Amino acid sequence: MGNRDARVRGLAARAGGWSARHRWAAVGIWVLFVALAMGLGSAAGRVDVDEGNQLKGETHTAAQIIDDAGIKQPAGETVLIQSRDAGATATGTEFRAAVADVVKAVQGTGKVTAVTSPYDTHTISRDGRSALVQFDMRGDAKTAVSRVEPVLNAVAGVQKAHGGLRIEEIGGASMQKQYKDAFGDDFQQAEYSAVPVALGILLIAFGALVAALLPVALAITAIMATMGLMGIVSHLQPMSDTANSVMLLVGMAVGVDYCLFYLRREREERQAGRDAGTALRIAAATSGRAVIVSGVTVCVAMAGMLFTGLAEFEAMGLASLMVVAVAMVGSVTVLPALLSLLGERVEKGRIPFLSRGRGKRAAGEGSRFWTAVLRVVLARPLISVVVAAGALLAVAAPALGMKTQQLTLDQEFGKSLPIVQTYNRINDAFPGGSEPAQVVVKAKDINAPEVRQALADFKQQAIASGASRGPVGIKLHDAQNVALVSVPLVGGSDMDQAVKSLDKLRDEVRPATLGKVDGVQAPITGQVAGNHDFNDQLLGSVVPVFAFVVVFAFLLMLLSFRSLTVAITSIVLNLLSVGAAYGILVAVFQHGWGASLVGAEGVGAIVTWLPLFLFVILFGLSMDYHVFVVSRIREARMRGRSTTDAIRHGVVTTAGVVTSAAVIMVAVFAIFGTLSMQSMKQMGVGLAAAVLIDATVIRGVLLPAVMALLGERNWYLPAWLRRLPDLTHDEAPEAVASGPVREAAERLPV
């Protein structure tokens, strides 16, 4: 059959064929798309998630009342004045002089307003050794961090003049400032490190500079385009810096992976003796299809985050979904065009000691290591399943005792920040004072006698109930008929105890006081309340997210491979991989086993958002390898090989690309494990461990062993399911190859 008669079915094959024939047009369209996306995104600007409106329930109601009333809450700051020994107290002369100097110094900066003395507000600790000077930063609270430095310097000057006392500032702006100074470059360094790390690994994998640059270039342009799209989409779904970082992480991983899959197959076919055009058509029909199946599956998994109802998760899910879709489209369009343009020049910049001997292995037997492993696995598949599954279940076992919570400041940063010490000292002296609950009271007339009495009763009962030790502050906004009540919670930085205090306020104190006045709204918000509401909403979304991701991934596998068995085993193996990652997280970060090996600390809990986030990300990314390997196995089986031989061929010939892709992912994720924040360490370690397990134990041992045990049942599809749409297309080399070729690694059936 000649070239003109070769018929190729499938979206990927057709897209690759068109791009190869119209290569300059394909490259031009891609460049134009990236430029337009960036330009339009820059012009539109990015709308970020409003922290006050990202939750439902009381936290959202409170934020809505404040917004509707037009109340601009300033950034509050606090200065702790504390004696270093039991001898000095707040009634002493030196202590009073220090308080006066702090008040004078911060007022002198011109950056603050509403400065209060502890002698007026009674913010003096029970033991008399600590007192708080409180004030607000002038201007917009969101930009207060840029104006807080003169105030910090003024407080530091007072500290020098009163060496016998401890004088320290803390607040939202000062915490952001210290965090930015200490760790502000962490994310940028991690993001910038990802590119050279990926390039270095690709150089080793391909042994040629041009071939190594292509995947990185595709990933970077996909990320650039998605950044622009995020700006446009943010006007419908607000975005965030966190979503941007996650997008970069996922974009680098899948962008490189998809290009790697495609490029490796094209190179393999050329080394097997096919001409450049035929090799490209085969790569488009086989690896291109695997990229589309994998990409759609990853997009479906990322879409699961949209079901949480949490704005931050929705932003991360949508940003990740977009970058995967862009990378997928680029892999099956502009990549074939570039390969067609480059031809043999894709091997330019060869590194002799890296490229030596690769040709024979790529065209022939594949990985020697995995050939040896497969020999053992396929000879004893039942034992292999029992040992590998047993080991992973043992690793996953600690996850049964997983405890999740929002990490406190000292858990997040340990002792690395001086402000953490200040935070702990204030909580010890004034339990709950650093993170008070805030009751937002809305009434028809905030000065009505019954409302004023209810506010007084609430203030009294909040302390009498044991939920707070005071002082409870009330700030009236008469014009808006709103009162803001600040209630320090008993428990302080102990989140479990603080939540119990919050529940007392919501379930006992409020109904008995403010709840008895008709027409009064009194939602309770604040840091503890926000964390508690976030946890509740997140837990409520676990089942729908889990069901959506699993069900749609199952359906995609079923339609893509037309095998009920493959669909079921895909889901089970992915869940096992995620479970093992959970177990490692709990062992390292909750129990502290081997935490020092990864530069972490056993903080006693996993950050609340991470389990669901990891499930969605890992379930999506693990499909990369699974689809690629199973596609190669199915291709070999459709060409007449026995199931066992097809398994061996599929795993061994894909081992190189899967290993390279996994090493890149592990390296990129591990970079995030080096960040200073414990939550980022947990994310990086969890992702890196899961990918490592997935690419080795799952794809190299469990998958081939399970498929070997199932035999021909791997391809089972009940008769009643055969009416489902056929998305397999059965693209195989003989469907696209034309003209004589040299003897390849296998004979193709006629």
Summary of the structure (lengths in Angstrom):
residues: 750
radius of gyration: 30.5
end to end distance: 11.6
largest distance: 101.4
contacts: 2759
relative contact order: 0.12
helix: 69%
strand: 8%
